[in-house]
């Protein structure tokens, strides 16, 4: 893929990739992937796009968020947290 066809894609977590959960109940095994999200991410990664995941989750949840996304099978390039 030529460099001009590579896109930067920004995507939120809660309610977009994963079903929204209470932050107090958050752990790396407590998630539900929303329909079509994992397939779309694989498509974007295969196409060579740069993926930035964004979230309002507090920085104190960074580690559990990264593990949760990994356990859910999401590959990404950057995580912007505490928005």
KEKE-3310 file (N, C-alpha, C; in steps of 0.2 Angstrom, whole numbers, plus 5000, padded with zeros to 4 digits):
npx = (5004:5003:5010:5001:4989:4987:4979:4975:4966:4955:4947:4935:4933:4923:4907:4909:4919:4919:4906:4899:4904:4903:4916:4921:4919:4928:4939:4953:4947:4933:4923:4914:4915:4909:4897:4905:4916:4929:4932:4932:4943:4953:4953:4957:4970:4976:4976:4985:4983:4985:4981:4973:4967:4955:4949:4939:4942:4950:4968:4973:4967:4974:4983:4975:4966:4974:4977:4965:4960:4970:4967:4954:4958:4961:4972:4983:4990:4992:4987:4976:4972:4961:4953)
npy = (4994:5011:5025:5036:5031:5026:5028:5037:5032:5036:5029:5026:5017:5012:5008:5008:5000:4990:4984:4996:4997:4999:5008:5005:4991:4986:4975:4965:4954:4957:4961:4964:4962:4972:4969:4966:4974:4969:4963:4974:4980:4971:4972:4985:4985:4975:4982:4992:5003:5017:5015:5024:5023:5030:5036:5040:5035:5035:5038:5030:5018:5013:5002:4991:4993:4992:4978:4973:4976:4969:4956:4955:4955:4966:4975:4989:5006:5017:5023:5035:5042:5046:5057)
npz = (5000:4996:5004:5003:5004:5017:5031:5046:5060:5072:5086:5098:5114:5124:5121:5108:5103:5113:5124:5135:5152:5170:5177:5189:5189:5181:5173:5166:5160:5160:5148:5133:5117:5104:5091:5075:5077:5080:5068:5059:5064:5061:5047:5045:5051:5043:5031:5033:5040:5052:5069:5082:5098:5108:5124:5138:5149:5165:5168:5178:5174:5164:5162:5164:5154:5142:5143:5143:5130:5123:5126:5120:5107:5100:5090:5090:5087:5095:5111:5118:5132:5146:5141)
capx = (5000:5007:5009:4996:4983:4987:4975:4975:4959:4953:4941:4933:4932:4917:4901:4911:4922:4917:4900:4900:4904:4905:4923:4922:4919:4933:4945:4955:4942:4926:4922:4910:4916:4902:4897:4908:4922:4935:4933:4934:4950:4958:4953:4961:4977:4979:4977:4991:4981:4988:4975:4973:4961:4954:4945:4938:4944:4956:4974:4974:4965:4978:4986:4969:4963:4978:4977:4958:4960:4974:4963:4949:4961:4962:4979:4982:4997:4992:4981:4975:4968:4959:4950)
capy = (5000:5017:5030:5041:5027:5025:5033:5037:5030:5037:5025:5026:5011:5011:5009:5008:4993:4986:4986:5000:4994:5003:5008:5001:4984:4985:4971:4963:4949:4959:4964:4961:4965:4974:4966:4969:4979:4965:4961:4980:4982:4967:4975:4991:4983:4972:4988:4996:5010:5018:5015:5027:5021:5035:5034:5045:5031:5038:5036:5024:5012:5012:4995:4986:4994:4989:4971:4971:4977:4964:4950:4956:4954:4973:4978:4997:5009:5022:5024:5041:5040:5052:5063)
capz = (5000:4996:5009:5003:5005:5024:5035:5054:5062:5079:5088:5105:5116:5127:5117:5101:5102:5119:5128:5141:5159:5175:5178:5195:5188:5175:5174:5159:5158:5160:5142:5128:5110:5100:5084:5069:5079:5079:5061:5056:5066:5057:5041:5046:5052:5036:5026:5035:5043:5059:5073:5088:5102:5112:5129:5144:5155:5169:5167:5183:5171:5158:5162:5163:5147:5137:5144:5141:5123:5120:5127:5116:5101:5096:5088:5089:5088:5101:5116:5121:5138:5151:5137)
cpx = (5004:5005:5003:4989:4982:4983:4976:4968:4959:4947:4941:4933:4925:4911:4902:4914:4920:4910:4902:4899:4906:4913:4925:4922:4924:4938:4947:4951:4935:4925:4918:4912:4910:4903:4901:4915:4928:4937:4935:4941:4955:4958:4958:4969:4980:4980:4982:4990:4984:4982:4977:4967:4961:4949:4945:4940:4950:4962:4976:4971:4969:4980:4980:4966:4967:4978:4970:4958:4964:4970:4957:4951:4962:4970:4978:4989:4997:4986:4981:4970:4966:4957:4944)
cpy = (5006:5021:5034:5037:5025:5030:5032:5037:5031:5033:5025:5019:5009:5013:5009:5001:4988:4989:4990:4997:5000:5003:5005:4994:4982:4980:4968:4958:4951:4964:4960:4965:4966:4971:4970:4973:4975:4964:4968:4982:4977:4969:4981:4989:4980:4977:4992:5002:5010:5019:5018:5026:5027:5033:5040:5041:5035:5035:5030:5018:5010:5005:4990:4987:4991:4981:4969:4971:4971:4957:4950:4955:4960:4974:4986:5000:5014:5021:5031:5041:5046:5058:5065)
cpz = (5000:5002:5009:5004:5013:5027:5043:5056:5069:5081:5096:5107:5119:5123:5110:5099:5107:5122:5134:5147:5164:5176:5184:5195:5183:5177:5167:5156:5158:5154:5137:5122:5107:5093:5079:5071:5078:5072:5057:5058:5062:5050:5040:5046:5046:5031:5027:5038:5050:5064:5080:5092:5107:5118:5134:5150:5159:5168:5172:5180:5165:5157:5160:5156:5142:5137:5141:5133:5119:5121:5122:5108:5097:5096:5087:5089:5093:5105:5119:5126:5142:5147:5141)
residu = (UNK:UNK:UNK:UNK:UNK:UNK:UNK:UNK:UNK:UNK:UNK:UNK:UNK:UNK:UNK:UNK:UNK:UNK:UNK:UNK:UNK:UNK:UNK:UNK:UNK:UNK:UNK:UNK:UNK:UNK:UNK:UNK:UNK:UNK:UNK:UNK:UNK:UNK:UNK:UNK:UNK:UNK:UNK:UNK:UNK:UNK:UNK:UNK:UNK:UNK:UNK:UNK:UNK:UNK:UNK:UNK:UNK:UNK:UNK:UNK:UNK:UNK:UNK:UNK:UNK:UNK:UNK:UNK:UNK:UNK:UNK:UNK:UNK:UNK:UNK:UNK:UNK:UNK:UNK:UNK:UNK:UNK:UNK)
# end
